[in-house]
């Protein structure tokens, strides 16, 4: 999929005389299954595409189609049966930060234009397709409004120009944290997804930093302003030149949203035209043990290895969540040991988690391959009923790359955090009930 594509409706489109059928045919030629139209502060592109198809359809109903028009309509329909085209826009927020809003295919143009107006894009500039639209809405409000409108809020080229991550900026502080950790933000679009450097953006936002505890889905998009890569400036990409592979239950907006709102971070990866396999285990080993991931070569009971795994599970649940890899060492090089009888091991490990950890903890256990060896992956979300205990009385927390027994003050903090969350949930529930019970004239 390529979720960041411009059309001739963007003022900075670089290939004159491009038709929308040309645009769709290029998407098909690049082997894309899902695309999103994200013009600058406008939905004029998706509107024009729909109008072209509707006009040809009306002419067909009237029996007035010319041969060339019939060929064009047939081609629109053929590609439409193969390609999911999502409507959206690239919004310029306050201070010039760029945010993608991507929506279900049935979303109307009026709904999208109304949202752009709520984001303070001037009515006189709704069809201009410019990055410059004056004083608009701040980043956090934009995330919230896009999310509440049923869209996916994605930080465009977050690690680059106009990106909310503000990489290499000597300032930002709490603003950087808020802009990349907000609950209404669904993913970061990055330009270095293929990098295994420890400075890569997805490595930074993997939940291992105490001030950035929320692990973020990272995807990549072409941000194409032309059909083909520029022959003179290779960094100016064409359609599909920087795409993302995503594992979906079906090709739909709902399936994409389920992945980007979920906690399985192995369902997306950079697209490689040659279909080279992406080894998630190798990528994790490059990062090494940290506050959100640990490694164990075996899971046998002998030597306390199973206990060590369960201790990590408890620690992740009590901290920021995390992933335990079983059947591989943290050493960057070398072939993983693997786990024999992986399917049986998954069942056994799930039973151990269910029987020895209290309160009940919902951890996902599956298997990934690395260098043709099966490695178990235990994904643990941050718990909502802290503290979690192993064998009823052993409470662990995660500090940097180590799991340790919690001391008194840490246990007190875990209990306080849970009580505070429960209190907030109760207040929110009561407020919602009061609002529903109030006379209509009282409601905003």
Secondary structure, DSSP 8 states (H G I E B T S, - for coil): -EEEE--TTSTT--STT--HHHHHHHHHHTT-SEEEEEEET--HHHHHHHHHHHHHHHHHHTT---HHHHHHHHHHHHHHTT-EEEEEEEEE-GGG-EEEEE--TT--HHHHHHHHHHTT--GGGTTT--S---S---HHHHHHHHHHTT-EEEETTTTSTT-TT-TT-S--THHHHHHHH-TT--EEE-S-TT--STTSHHHHTSS-BTTB-S---EE----BSSSS--SS-TTS--TTSS-EEE--SSSSHHHHHHHHTSS-TTSEEE--TT-----HHHHHHHH-SBTTEEEES---SGGGHHHHHHHHHHHHHHTT-EEEEES--S-SSS-----TTHHHHHHHHHHHHHHHEES----EEEEEEETTEEEEEEEE---SS---EETTTEEEEEETTEEEE--HHHHHHHHHHHHHHHHHHHHHHHHHHHHHHS-GGG--
